[in-house]
Amino acid sequence: MIDFRPNAYVWAQIRDELKARIARGTYRSGQVLPSETTLVEEFGVARNTVRKAIKALREEGLITTVPHLGSFVAESVPPSSDETAN
């Protein structure tokens, strides 16, 4: 579980944590992310909160979701805005 900041949406904080894990290589290209159930338990939030975070990652092109199989880290993760600023 993480210490959530009161001034930001919880789903956005979960999205940011998952993005950081992808950037650090905790979740590598092509690797399946933990299930929604696992993330709900880890973060102590409602399933819809996790779903919103996953949806945001999918919209950013960081993950792909295959029905009945799960969400996977994209094969080519787009560079973060931090990397392109240099």
Secondary structure as the mmCIF struct_conf table of DSSP 4:
data_model
#
loop_
_struct_conf.conf_type_id
_struct_conf.id
_struct_conf.beg_label_comp_id
_struct_conf.beg_label_asym_id
_struct_conf.beg_label_seq_id
_struct_conf.end_label_comp_id
_struct_conf.end_label_asym_id
_struct_conf.end_label_seq_id
TURN_TY1_P TURN_TY1_P1 PRO A 6 ASN A 7
BEND BEND1 ALA A 8 ALA A 8
HELX_RH_AL_P HELX_RH_AL_P1 VAL A 10 ARG A 24
TURN_TY1_P TURN_TY1_P2 GLY A 25 GLY A 25
BEND BEND2 THR A 26 TYR A 27
TURN_TY1_P TURN_TY1_P3 SER A 29 GLY A 30
HELX_LH_PP_P HELX_LH_PP_P1 GLN A 31 GLN A 31
STRN STRN1 VAL A 32 VAL A 32
HELX_LH_PP_P HELX_LH_PP_P2 LEU A 33 SER A 35
HELX_RH_AL_P HELX_RH_AL_P2 GLU A 36 PHE A 43
TURN_TY1_P TURN_TY1_P4 GLY A 44 GLY A 44
HELX_RH_AL_P HELX_RH_AL_P3 ARG A 47 GLU A 59
TURN_TY1_P TURN_TY1_P5 GLU A 60 GLY A 61
BEND BEND3 LEU A 62 LEU A 62
STRN STRN2 ILE A 63 VAL A 66
TURN_TY1_P TURN_TY1_P6 PRO A 67 LEU A 69
STRN STRN3 GLY A 70 VAL A 73
BEND BEND4 GLU A 75 SER A 76
HELX_LH_PP_P HELX_LH_PP_P3 VAL A 77 SER A 80
HELX_RH_AL_P HELX_RH_AL_P4 SER A 81 THR A 84
TURN_TY1_P TURN_TY1_P7 ALA A 85 ALA A 85
#
